[in-house]
Amino acid sequence: MSTGKADQEVQLLAEVELLANTITVSGIQVQVVRKAIKNIHLGVYPPNGRVRVAVPLHVTDDNVRLAVINKLSWIKKQQAAFQAQQRQSQREMVTGESHYVWGRRYLLDVVERIGKHEVVIQSNTRMTLYVNPGATRNNRELALNEWYRAQMKQRIPILLAKWEPIIGVEVAAWGVKKMKTKWGSCHIEARRIWLNLELAKKPPECLEYILVHEMVHLLERQHNDAFRAHMDRLLPHWPLYRDMLNAAPLAHEEWGY
């Protein structure tokens, strides 16, 4: 990267930070982000009901406060729903624990044997993790996560083949990794998409929704009216899938979107 380009990126980041601030309305912290948009967009996000308002550049904090106050009962309802959302405790990777695969709950059986680590779905309610004798909790978790990764890598190419001609874009590269702040991300210039490994635990519709969401960013960078119009056209029930994702049990580590 050239020094000039790096300086431009630093300046851009600084400008973005200047356009974002936090205010408090009726005891609720609200992140205010000013953008070159026409309308005010208010959202409440998991896992804990974070409130974010995107507003046009000219809108004052006082106007934001009025908008938030008008939606206060709705905001509190959404926050209460997130607080009541089921959360898993830290997984110990032992027999009898609950683990989720594509939205379905399974009871784990851990079986020690000499050989390659393996995960097998035994029935609609039970899954077996085969590990070497003495395998640590971390090694067991690593084996299960690699299995989750393989499950996603089987499904993603099928979804890409379905959606690329529909959306009219081509994804140059994609990958699966653990992400602590988002369900997915898109590097627009490289046309590269990353998907959160945790999606393997959620209903299949959630993976499709996030993938389409990230692919639509190749048409529209911002979460603006044009972006929502694309989502409404391509995946009319996307709010249902978003709510399904938000209602699914959260892992011990919490992700938001």
Secondary structure, DSSP 8 states (H G I E B T S, - for coil): --HHHHHHHHHHHHHHHHTEEEEEETTEEEEEEEES-SS-EEEEETTTTEEEEEEETT--HHHHHHHHHHTHHHHHHHHHHHHTS-B-------TT-EEEETTEEEEEEEEE-SS--EEEE-SSSEEEEEE-TT--HHHHHHHHHHHHHHHHHHHHHHHHHHHHHHHT----EEEEE--SS-SEEEETTTTEEEEEGGGGGS-HHHHHHHHHHHHHTTT-SSSSHHHHHHHHHH-TTHHHHHHHHHHS-B-SS----
